[in-house]
Amino acid sequence: MVRIPQTFAVAIFAASAPTWAAAERFEAQKIIVDGVVGAVIVETNNGSVIDVDLDEPAGPTITAALDEAGVLRIRGPLADQGPRRPGACSCCDADRALPVPSALLDEPPADPDAQAAPSDAGEASAAGEADEAAGGLNDPLAPTVRIAAPRAVDLTIVNAEVALDVADLDGDFVLDVCAVYGEVGSVENAVIDIGHASRLVVGNVGAFLNANVSGDADLLTGDLAEGDIAIAGPGDVTVGDVDGPLDISIAGRGVLQVARLLGALDARIAGPGRVAVQRGRADPMKATIDGRGEIDFAGTAVSPTLRLYGRSTVRVDSLVGDLDREGPGAVLVGDDERNPDDQP
């Protein structure tokens, strides 16, 4: 699972502790944060009400109110500008600094607790991005939204550029933003869509993870029951144990690392992308690779169906059932390469 250093959480809440007596209070089952540029901090509890405290040093730009459906909507200055999809918004500029209160920058988000060991290159990349981000995310006038909510609440954050610190949720979590830097605790279901220069750490996902990572961004999660993960560009995604099916799509030189997989694997790679699984059983395994992509599965592949074009490679520790393959790409079982004429 994901381990978050206490020093990071303490720095956030001690530096700007909520004054709940002055907060607005609501009753709702769902929160939508729309168009906020700044920090969003969510504490969860066993209560039944939601408290919202808005800290806006530069003046009021954020509102909080219930809509006709009883959903709590917290709206910032970007809420009326429509969806800010990755690649189509100003925050995707690599030189743009996300405005974040400096109280959030004592430590970068933590890495997962060594479940899926990244490559040396991945570690260097992550460290470099964290240092770069910490050097640029500093705006003492950026607003902060502090929320205290029941653990069962559903939380959606869209059209935003945020520094994020969210406690464990028993509800669903949706994040569809261009720029994010921070961490989220364990959730039941998660839909995550992040863009260039983002870095996000998520705890265990009790059921389903749907993740889209665009550009040079990092996503690190704990364990999940099943997942659908897409990477467009040089992004890095690291997940813990996956106990069900995993669907993967990589376009470009993205990297997905998995601690363990017990379930079906369906992977599509276009370009030099890479999938690495430390252990497990892919039952069945299906892969289509076009280019120099590779899959390294340190476990058992059941009845693999492989379509390998270009200089692609699939490596597995062991194979059960028939191997169905097409294309000139390489297939290795243990230390032995399986040539097209060596079909079982």
Helices and strands as residue ranges (DSSP letters): H 6-15, G 20-22, E 24-26, E 30-34, E 37-45, E 50-55, E 63-66, E 72-75, G 79-81, G 90-92, G 102-105, H 120-136, E 144-150, E 154-158, E 161-166, E 172-176, E 179-184, E 189-194, E 199-202, E 205-214, E 218-221, E 224-232, E 236-242, E 246-251, E 255-270, E 274-277, E 280-290, E 294-302, E 305-309, E 313-320, E 324-326, E 330-333, E 336-337, G 340-342
